[in-house]
Amino acid sequence: MGAESTTVSFTTITQGMEGTIFYEFLVGNTTKQNTTTSTFTLADSDEPGPTSIPIQVTVKARQGSTSGT
């Protein structure tokens, strides 16, 4: 059996937002990236195994701030 070589990436497209947009990517409840970069690559260590339960990846987009609701 060979090594796993899949890369899982996410890209966001925002509408109706202007200025500097910050993207917070969370895996489960843990923030993995909180920058102005709208693309996120899931780390191999965060990818579920073949018998693992699914994971949830969430992105929060904010105008002009890395935090807030």
Steps between C-alpha positions, in 0.01 A plus 500: 500500500642839399521820697199731504558795266170687489500875568176655623469875433219749552452831317246766594319750281335791677220719372378831639815562707751778440836602635735263678336164559633259760427128471499282810515130418407263780537122514247390756517781756870575449617800295761385250540820295380858553643723226405690185574184296179349364653156434567238766669162468403238756805357677554126459474467879146649487374273222277221627615145447298242307321384816485839679190710550461794258646838592339841463685789336345845548606837360403835651550807279536840667551850364796684649552282809635159595236463774136577564161364404 
